[in-house]
Amino acid sequence: MNTNSKRLRDKKRMKVYQAFMPWVCTAAVLIIWQVISRLLGDASLMLPAPSDIGAALIAHHEVVWHNAWYTLATTLVGFAAALVGGVLIGLAIGASPLVYSGLYPLLVAFNAVPKVALVPIFVLWFGIGAVPAAIMAFALAVFPIIVNVATGLATIDPETEDVMRSLGATRYEILTKVGIPRMLPYLFASLKIAITLAFVGAVISETVASNNGIGFLMQAAAARFDVALVFAGLVVVAGLAVIAYAVCAAIEGRMTKWAVRGQRR
């Protein structure tokens, strides 16, 4: 009984430590950054202190948040399209060796193309604005979803398939009753990667082909040599990405508890 109580207390203590560690590490990084920036003196213009970045955020808060909402909207549109397209293509690739043989090399080749090189093409097709940003978010986010969904389907045990077939299950029933539940942990793991890549794609496009968004704001600030505002844009994008990652992680924990039971953290 005492052993169980001690183990429970240790587990609660570890959860408290885990909850505080991100804040402690972030505070340590900011303090070190602040000290280094002050020690650099005039050279700190190229590396503004966190206090200067915070001041820039406050001074330009209306412009920053307007552009932040724009970036968030285009990112979520691209991410949603990547989620739908990635799941459908991943299911097709994972369920059919023939589709895998035909599509997978093309997908690998597309993923190898530098996405920055696609922005001028999207501008020619769709003009500047939200559409190229959403497409870039889609282009960066879709590949990890496809790969993980297909990998999840490929992990079905042959013995399980044999048992299902012996019970009279069709290929479709094996896919829906065994394959898709088995694929869910892989899908949610890929979403945490995909959402951060979607932000990268949207911001890249905004720096080249948009009159709105954090990427455009950073480009305009860099042209004025307002380095603190450039870093403020980076901080906002990073914050949005962390929040989106945390949302995906929370959904993953709720939807795939059955896949991680028994694991010790």
Residue frames as qw, qx, qy, qz and C-alpha x, y, z in Angstrom:
[[0.000, 0.886, 0.464, 0.000, 0.00, 0.00, 0.00],
 [0.299, -0.806, 0.115, 0.497, 2.82, 2.38, 0.91],
 [0.436, -0.129, 0.608, 0.651, 4.59, 1.47, -2.32],
 [0.231, 0.614, 0.657, 0.371, 1.47, 2.26, -4.37],
 [0.127, -0.939, -0.258, 0.188, 0.99, 5.59, -2.56],
 [0.392, -0.610, 0.328, 0.605, 4.62, 6.56, -3.16],
 [0.394, 0.148, 0.682, 0.598, 4.33, 5.62, -6.82],
 [0.110, 0.806, 0.557, 0.168, 1.18, 7.72, -7.15],
 [0.242, -0.896, -0.028, 0.372, 2.87, 10.72, -5.48],
 [0.437, -0.351, 0.510, 0.652, 5.90, 10.35, -7.76],
 [0.330, 0.443, 0.692, 0.465, 3.64, 10.22, -10.79],
 [0.012, -0.928, -0.372, 0.015, 1.79, 13.41, -9.74],
 [0.366, -0.754, 0.190, 0.511, 5.08, 15.16, -9.01],
 [0.453, -0.054, 0.618, 0.640, 6.41, 14.19, -12.43],
 [0.225, 0.702, 0.601, 0.307, 3.29, 15.60, -14.10],
 [0.168, -0.947, -0.129, 0.241, 3.81, 18.90, -12.26],
 [0.441, -0.509, 0.427, 0.603, 7.45, 18.99, -13.38],
 [0.409, 0.263, 0.688, 0.539, 6.44, 18.25, -16.96],
 [0.103, 0.870, 0.474, 0.093, 3.85, 21.04, -16.89],
 [0.231, -0.926, 0.045, 0.294, 6.37, 23.60, -15.64],
 [0.671, -0.219, 0.421, 0.570, 9.42, 22.56, -17.70],
 [0.443, 0.590, 0.416, 0.532, 8.38, 24.34, -20.95],
 [0.116, -0.969, -0.135, -0.172, 7.89, 27.59, -19.03],
 [0.615, -0.679, 0.233, 0.326, 11.19, 27.23, -17.17],
 [0.663, 0.042, 0.450, 0.597, 13.14, 26.49, -20.37],
 [0.275, 0.773, 0.363, 0.441, 11.44, 29.35, -22.24],
 [0.303, -0.953, -0.011, 0.007, 12.21, 31.78, -19.40],
 [0.685, -0.460, 0.329, 0.459, 15.84, 30.63, -19.32],
 [0.570, 0.349, 0.446, 0.595, 16.22, 31.13, -23.08],
 [0.072, 0.904, 0.268, 0.326, 14.68, 34.61, -22.89],
 [0.484, -0.849, 0.101, 0.189, 16.92, 35.64, -19.99],
 [0.682, -0.217, 0.415, 0.563, 20.07, 34.43, -21.77],
 [0.417, 0.595, 0.451, 0.519, 18.91, 36.13, -24.98],
 [0.132, -0.971, -0.162, -0.114, 18.28, 39.40, -23.13],
 [0.580, -0.692, 0.238, 0.357, 21.72, 39.33, -21.50],
 [0.644, 0.053, 0.477, 0.596, 23.54, 38.53, -24.76],
 [0.279, 0.771, 0.396, 0.413, 21.68, 41.27, -26.62],
 [0.259, -0.965, -0.016, 0.016, 22.60, 43.87, -23.99],
 [0.659, -0.491, 0.351, 0.449, 26.23, 42.76, -23.97],
 [0.614, 0.367, 0.455, 0.531, 26.41, 43.20, -27.76],
 [0.129, -0.513, -0.047, 0.847, 25.71, 46.94, -27.40],
 [0.363, 0.521, -0.203, -0.745, 25.21, 48.61, -30.78],
 [0.177, 0.176, -0.895, -0.369, 25.44, 45.23, -32.51],
 [0.247, 0.279, 0.848, -0.377, 22.17, 44.28, -30.76],
 [0.454, 0.431, -0.086, -0.775, 20.38, 46.08, -33.61],
 [0.481, 0.253, -0.744, -0.389, 20.82, 42.83, -35.53],
 [0.465, -0.226, -0.851, 0.098, 19.66, 40.74, -32.55],
 [0.316, -0.542, 0.059, -0.777, 17.05, 42.74, -30.64],
 [0.046, -0.107, 0.841, -0.529, 16.43, 41.84, -27.03],
 [0.134, -0.453, -0.878, -0.079, 13.15, 40.13, -26.04],
 [0.056, -0.628, -0.433, 0.644, 12.14, 43.35, -24.28],
 [0.090, 0.387, -0.324, -0.859, 12.55, 45.27, -27.56],
 [0.155, -0.143, -0.865, -0.456, 10.55, 42.64, -29.43],
 [0.116, -0.563, -0.773, 0.270, 7.81, 42.89, -26.82],
 [0.009, 0.574, 0.127, -0.809, 7.81, 46.66, -27.17],
 [0.132, 0.170, -0.609, -0.763, 7.45, 46.29, -30.96],
 [0.142, -0.355, -0.912, -0.149, 4.52, 43.91, -30.46],
 [0.071, -0.648, -0.562, 0.510, 2.78, 46.42, -28.20],
 [0.011, 0.499, -0.139, -0.855, 3.52, 49.42, -30.43],
 [0.328, 0.216, -0.603, -0.694, 2.27, 47.67, -33.59],
 [0.339, 0.065, 0.891, -0.295, -0.30, 45.35, -32.01],
 [0.619, 0.505, 0.267, -0.539, -3.17, 46.25, -34.35],
 [0.514, 0.612, -0.496, -0.341, -1.13, 45.62, -37.50],
 [0.003, 0.346, -0.935, 0.071, 0.47, 42.49, -36.05],
 [0.433, 0.151, 0.808, -0.370, -2.79, 40.86, -35.00],
 [0.642, 0.561, 0.025, -0.523, -4.56, 41.75, -38.25],
 [0.469, 0.559, -0.649, -0.214, -1.81, 40.02, -40.20],
 [0.169, -0.235, 0.926, -0.241, -1.65, 37.16, -37.71],
 [0.633, 0.294, 0.543, -0.466, -5.34, 36.36, -38.23],
 [0.629, 0.616, -0.265, -0.393, -4.77, 36.46, -41.99],
 [0.235, 0.480, -0.845, -0.014, -1.88, 34.01, -41.75],
 [0.370, -0.042, 0.845, -0.383, -3.84, 31.77, -39.39],
 [0.703, 0.420, 0.264, -0.510, -6.82, 31.67, -41.77],
 [0.609, 0.590, -0.457, -0.267, -4.77, 30.80, -44.87],
 [0.032, 0.401, -0.902, 0.158, -2.79, 28.22, -42.90],
 [0.506, 0.077, 0.737, -0.440, -5.91, 26.48, -41.59],
 [0.736, 0.503, 0.003, -0.454, -7.48, 26.40, -45.06],
 [0.477, 0.566, -0.664, -0.104, -4.37, 24.78, -46.51],
 [0.144, -0.276, 0.896, -0.318, -4.08, 22.42, -43.55],
 [0.674, 0.206, 0.494, -0.510, -7.73, 21.34, -43.85],
 [0.735, 0.545, -0.246, -0.320, -7.25, 20.63, -47.56],
 [0.263, 0.513, -0.812, 0.090, -4.05, 18.70, -46.76],
 [0.422, -0.129, 0.781, -0.442, -5.89, 16.68, -44.12],
 [0.784, 0.356, 0.273, -0.430, -8.69, 15.66, -46.49],
 [0.662, 0.624, -0.382, -0.163, -6.43, 15.05, -49.47],
 [0.064, 0.541, -0.817, 0.190, -3.72, 13.34, -47.41],
 [0.577, -0.059, 0.713, -0.394, -6.15, 10.91, -45.77],
 [0.814, 0.447, 0.140, -0.344, -7.83, 10.00, -49.07],
 [0.563, 0.650, -0.510, -0.035, -4.56, 9.52, -50.96],
 [0.133, -0.474, 0.820, -0.292, -2.97, 7.72, -48.00],
 [0.731, 0.062, 0.554, -0.392, -5.92, 5.32, -47.78],
 [0.804, 0.543, -0.089, -0.224, -5.71, 4.62, -51.50],
 [0.360, 0.650, -0.660, 0.110, -1.96, 4.02, -51.36],
 [0.288, -0.363, 0.804, -0.373, -2.12, 1.90, -48.22],
 [0.757, 0.146, 0.486, -0.412, -5.05, -0.20, -49.41],
 [0.843, 0.522, 0.116, -0.061, -3.86, -0.89, -52.95],
 [0.655, -0.352, 0.411, 0.528, -0.36, -2.06, -53.94],
 [0.510, 0.508, 0.474, 0.507, -1.17, -1.00, -57.51],
 [0.015, -0.966, -0.153, -0.208, -1.96, 2.59, -56.47],
 [0.587, -0.720, 0.220, 0.299, 1.15, 2.58, -54.25],
 [0.684, -0.014, 0.452, 0.572, 3.35, 1.58, -57.20],
 [0.357, 0.666, 0.416, 0.505, 1.84, 4.26, -59.41],
 [0.122, -0.938, -0.154, -0.286, 1.54, 7.26, -57.09],
 [0.684, -0.665, -0.005, 0.301, 4.27, 6.95, -54.48],
 [0.634, 0.010, 0.209, 0.744, 7.22, 7.76, -56.79],
 [0.127, 0.679, 0.307, 0.654, 5.34, 10.85, -58.04],
 [0.471, -0.855, -0.184, -0.114, 4.65, 11.98, -54.47],
 [0.735, -0.425, 0.075, 0.522, 8.30, 11.56, -53.49],
 [0.475, 0.294, 0.282, 0.780, 9.36, 13.55, -56.54],
 [0.113, -0.812, -0.290, -0.493, 6.85, 16.32, -55.71],
 [0.620, -0.768, -0.108, 0.119, 8.04, 16.45, -52.11],
 [0.721, -0.183, 0.137, 0.654, 11.64, 16.81, -53.28],
 [0.301, 0.646, 0.257, 0.653, 10.86, 19.96, -55.28],
 [0.235, -0.146, -0.366, 0.889, 11.84, 23.12, -53.33],
 [0.062, 0.720, 0.686, -0.080, 8.48, 24.64, -52.46],
 [0.091, -0.685, -0.005, 0.723, 9.81, 28.19, -52.72],
 [0.109, -0.163, 0.656, 0.729, 10.25, 27.56, -56.45],
 [0.061, 0.490, 0.845, 0.204, 6.51, 26.87, -56.74],
 [0.016, -0.663, -0.399, 0.634, 5.43, 30.28, -55.45],
 [0.091, 0.397, -0.338, -0.848, 6.07, 32.15, -58.76],
 [0.117, -0.151, -0.874, -0.446, 4.05, 29.48, -60.59],
 [0.093, -0.589, -0.766, 0.240, 1.14, 29.85, -58.17],
 [0.001, -0.585, -0.112, 0.803, 1.31, 33.63, -58.57],
 [0.108, 0.170, -0.615, -0.762, 1.08, 33.28, -62.35],
 [0.186, -0.316, -0.898, -0.244, -1.92, 30.97, -61.99],
 [0.303, -0.679, -0.662, 0.090, -3.82, 32.62, -59.13],
 [0.024, 0.819, -0.014, 0.574, -2.30, 36.07, -58.62],
 [0.220, 0.253, -0.640, 0.691, -1.04, 37.38, -55.29],
 [0.566, -0.396, 0.050, -0.722, -3.02, 36.98, -52.08],
 [0.654, -0.325, 0.549, -0.405, -4.49, 34.22, -49.97],
 [0.944, 0.249, -0.027, -0.214, -4.78, 31.50, -52.62],
 [0.622, 0.517, -0.539, 0.235, -1.04, 30.94, -53.18],
 [0.173, -0.499, 0.658, -0.537, -0.48, 30.99, -49.41],
 [0.814, -0.100, 0.358, -0.446, -3.17, 28.36, -48.80],
 [0.903, 0.373, -0.205, -0.061, -1.80, 26.20, -51.63],
 [0.353, 0.581, -0.635, 0.368, 1.72, 26.45, -50.23],
 [0.483, -0.367, 0.593, -0.530, 0.42, 25.44, -46.80],
 [0.935, 0.132, 0.131, -0.304, -1.27, 22.46, -48.46],
 [0.729, 0.545, -0.408, 0.073, 1.87, 21.53, -50.44],
 [0.135, 0.528, -0.716, 0.436, 4.07, 21.35, -47.34],
 [0.524, -0.251, 0.572, -0.579, 1.53, 19.69, -45.05],
 [0.875, 0.148, -0.087, -0.453, 0.07, 16.97, -47.26],
 [0.608, 0.415, -0.677, 0.023, 3.09, 14.66, -47.66],
 [0.009, -0.263, 0.842, -0.470, 3.62, 13.62, -44.01],
 [0.667, 0.057, 0.377, -0.640, -0.12, 12.91, -43.71],
 [0.815, 0.352, -0.328, -0.322, -0.07, 10.67, -46.79],
 [0.425, 0.410, -0.782, 0.201, 3.01, 8.79, -45.62],
 [0.203, -0.194, 0.762, -0.583, 1.72, 8.20, -42.08],
 [0.762, 0.138, 0.199, -0.601, -1.74, 7.11, -43.18],
 [0.786, 0.379, -0.453, -0.181, -0.28, 4.65, -45.67],
 [0.250, 0.382, -0.812, 0.363, 2.21, 3.40, -43.07],
 [0.476, -0.130, 0.575, -0.653, -0.57, 2.91, -40.52],
 [0.868, 0.217, -0.014, -0.447, -2.53, 0.76, -42.96],
 [0.643, 0.454, -0.616, 0.026, 0.60, -1.24, -43.78],
 [0.061, -0.393, 0.786, -0.473, 1.00, -2.26, -40.12],
 [0.845, -0.102, 0.078, -0.520, -2.08, -4.51, -40.15],
 [0.401, -0.362, 0.841, -0.003, -0.94, -7.96, -39.06],
 [0.423, 0.162, -0.740, -0.497, -1.33, -10.64, -41.75],
 [0.126, -0.166, -0.950, 0.234, -2.71, -12.93, -39.04],
 [0.250, 0.407, 0.451, -0.754, -5.45, -10.42, -38.28],
 [0.451, 0.354, -0.375, -0.728, -6.35, -10.21, -41.96],
 [0.318, 0.060, -0.926, -0.192, -6.48, -14.00, -42.17],
 [0.033, 0.293, 0.827, -0.479, -8.79, -14.19, -39.16],
 [0.351, 0.439, 0.152, -0.813, -11.07, -11.51, -40.60],
 [0.443, 0.280, -0.616, -0.588, -11.23, -13.30, -43.96],
 [0.205, -0.057, -0.976, 0.052, -12.00, -16.60, -42.24],
 [0.142, 0.419, 0.659, -0.608, -14.94, -14.86, -40.56],
 [0.357, 0.631, 0.651, 0.227, -16.22, -13.77, -43.96],
 [0.065, -0.813, -0.074, 0.573, -15.05, -10.14, -43.87],
 [0.638, 0.703, 0.195, 0.248, -14.65, -8.36, -47.19],
 [0.580, 0.193, -0.063, 0.789, -11.64, -6.24, -48.14],
 [0.110, -0.646, -0.099, -0.749, -13.71, -3.11, -47.42],
 [0.713, -0.649, -0.175, -0.198, -14.70, -4.39, -43.97],
 [0.816, -0.183, -0.151, 0.527, -11.09, -5.20, -43.10],
 [0.341, 0.403, 0.008, 0.849, -10.11, -1.68, -44.14],
 [0.301, -0.645, -0.103, -0.694, -12.85, 0.07, -42.14],
 [0.790, -0.565, -0.127, -0.199, -12.94, -2.15, -39.04],
 [0.857, -0.311, 0.025, 0.409, -9.22, -2.89, -38.65],
 [0.605, 0.320, 0.117, 0.720, -7.17, -0.70, -40.97],
 [0.013, -0.760, -0.101, -0.642, -8.60, 2.73, -40.20],
 [0.643, -0.759, -0.013, -0.099, -8.58, 2.30, -36.37],
 [0.848, -0.202, 0.086, 0.483, -5.00, 0.99, -36.65],
 [0.486, 0.479, 0.157, 0.714, -4.08, 4.01, -38.77],
 [0.215, -0.918, -0.251, -0.220, -5.45, 6.68, -36.39],
 [0.604, -0.688, 0.067, 0.396, -2.36, 7.00, -34.12],
 [0.575, 0.028, 0.376, 0.726, -0.20, 7.48, -37.21],
 [0.146, 0.734, 0.428, 0.507, -2.61, 10.06, -38.61],
 [0.342, -0.926, -0.154, -0.037, -2.69, 12.18, -35.46],
 [0.663, -0.453, 0.195, 0.563, 1.09, 11.98, -35.12],
 [0.467, 0.285, 0.417, 0.726, 1.41, 13.34, -38.66],
 [0.023, -0.880, -0.384, -0.278, -1.02, 16.20, -37.96],
 [0.485, -0.804, -0.008, 0.344, 1.35, 17.67, -35.36],
 [0.517, -0.202, 0.417, 0.719, 4.07, 17.82, -38.00],
 [0.289, 0.523, 0.596, 0.537, 1.77, 18.94, -40.81],
 [0.108, -0.930, -0.351, 0.008, 0.28, 21.92, -38.96],
 [0.407, -0.717, 0.184, 0.535, 3.72, 23.42, -38.29],
 [0.429, 0.006, 0.597, 0.678, 4.74, 22.86, -41.92],
 [0.172, 0.751, 0.583, 0.257, 1.51, 24.54, -43.04],
 [0.207, -0.927, -0.083, 0.302, 2.55, 27.71, -41.19],
 [0.460, -0.405, 0.461, 0.642, 5.94, 27.56, -42.90],
 [0.364, 0.351, 0.681, 0.529, 4.32, 27.28, -46.32],
 [0.036, 0.891, 0.448, 0.064, 1.88, 30.14, -45.73],
 [0.302, -0.851, 0.084, 0.422, 4.57, 32.51, -44.43],
 [0.487, -0.163, 0.559, 0.651, 6.93, 31.68, -47.31],
 [0.268, 0.578, 0.629, 0.445, 4.22, 32.55, -49.81],
 [0.120, -0.936, -0.316, 0.098, 3.28, 35.75, -47.96],
 [0.421, -0.633, 0.230, 0.608, 6.85, 37.05, -48.11],
 [0.313, -0.056, 0.639, 0.700, 6.80, 36.75, -51.90],
 [0.113, -0.279, -0.662, -0.687, 3.21, 37.08, -53.11],
 [0.280, -0.684, -0.672, 0.036, 0.86, 38.79, -50.67],
 [0.025, 0.576, -0.061, 0.815, -0.16, 42.17, -49.35],
 [0.651, -0.565, 0.129, -0.490, -1.24, 40.71, -46.02],
 [0.955, -0.132, -0.253, 0.083, -0.04, 38.19, -43.47],
 [0.624, -0.715, 0.197, 0.245, 2.90, 37.85, -41.13],
 [0.740, 0.070, 0.354, 0.568, 5.25, 37.08, -44.00],
 [0.277, 0.755, 0.254, 0.537, 4.33, 40.34, -45.72],
 [0.385, -0.919, -0.016, -0.086, 4.66, 42.21, -42.42],
 [0.749, -0.455, 0.260, 0.406, 8.15, 40.81, -41.86],
 [0.615, 0.347, 0.347, 0.617, 9.19, 41.67, -45.41],
 [0.049, 0.884, 0.188, 0.426, 7.92, 45.24, -45.05],
 [0.554, -0.825, 0.088, 0.071, 9.62, 45.60, -41.65],
 [0.780, -0.173, 0.291, 0.527, 12.91, 44.29, -43.04],
 [0.442, 0.617, 0.280, 0.587, 12.73, 46.87, -45.85],
 [0.178, -0.911, -0.009, -0.372, 12.50, 49.59, -43.16],
 [0.457, 0.337, -0.651, 0.504, 15.27, 47.90, -41.16],
 [0.570, -0.475, 0.249, -0.623, 12.85, 47.45, -38.27],
 [0.401, 0.230, -0.883, 0.078, 14.54, 44.30, -36.97],
 [0.226, -0.014, 0.742, -0.631, 12.50, 44.18, -33.74],
 [0.683, 0.263, 0.131, -0.669, 9.26, 44.01, -35.74],
 [0.613, 0.345, -0.668, -0.243, 10.71, 41.25, -37.95],
 [0.189, 0.128, -0.909, 0.347, 11.46, 39.21, -34.84],
 [0.443, 0.101, 0.476, -0.753, 8.02, 40.08, -33.47],
 [0.738, 0.276, -0.281, -0.547, 6.51, 38.47, -36.57],
 [0.490, 0.251, -0.833, 0.057, 8.61, 35.36, -35.99],
 [0.101, -0.057, 0.780, -0.615, 7.45, 35.20, -32.38],
 [0.623, 0.175, 0.190, -0.738, 3.79, 35.47, -33.41],
 [0.729, 0.285, -0.521, -0.340, 4.12, 32.70, -36.01],
 [0.323, 0.207, -0.876, 0.293, 5.94, 30.50, -33.51],
 [0.306, 0.003, 0.617, -0.725, 3.25, 31.13, -30.90],
 [0.732, 0.221, -0.062, -0.641, 0.44, 30.28, -33.33],
 [0.642, 0.294, -0.697, -0.125, 2.25, 27.11, -34.39],
 [0.093, 0.155, -0.858, 0.480, 2.77, 26.01, -30.78],
 [0.519, 0.099, 0.413, -0.741, -0.93, 26.55, -30.00],
 [0.771, 0.289, -0.296, -0.484, -1.98, 24.61, -33.11],
 [0.456, 0.290, -0.832, 0.123, 0.47, 21.82, -32.22],
 [0.152, -0.081, 0.763, -0.623, -0.94, 21.66, -28.69],
 [0.688, 0.173, 0.134, -0.692, -4.50, 21.43, -30.04],
 [0.738, 0.307, -0.545, -0.251, -3.51, 18.54, -32.33],
 [0.266, 0.247, -0.860, 0.359, -1.70, 16.83, -29.44],
 [0.400, -0.013, 0.571, -0.716, -4.76, 17.20, -27.19],
 [0.792, 0.239, -0.104, -0.552, -7.03, 15.72, -29.86],
 [0.584, 0.344, -0.735, -0.006, -4.53, 12.91, -30.39],
 [0.001, -0.196, 0.828, -0.525, -4.48, 12.12, -26.66],
 [0.579, 0.104, 0.402, -0.701, -8.27, 12.02, -26.50],
 [0.790, 0.353, -0.193, -0.463, -8.80, 10.01, -29.69],
 [0.742, 0.343, -0.574, 0.049, -5.99, 7.46, -29.36],
 [0.467, -0.596, 0.518, -0.398, -5.84, 6.69, -25.64],
 [0.966, -0.031, 0.200, -0.158, -6.39, 3.04, -26.43],
 [0.791, 0.524, -0.224, 0.221, -3.17, 2.99, -28.51],
 [0.265, 0.602, -0.509, 0.554, -0.91, 4.23, -25.68],
 [0.741, -0.564, 0.092, -0.352, -2.39, 2.55, -22.62],
 [0.952, -0.220, 0.009, 0.212, 0.20, 0.85, -20.51],
 [0.585, 0.520, -0.156, 0.603, 2.98, 3.18, -21.61],
 [0.542, -0.657, -0.243, 0.465, 5.03, 4.86, -18.90],
 [0.322, 0.830, 0.026, 0.455, 5.93, 8.52, -19.36]]
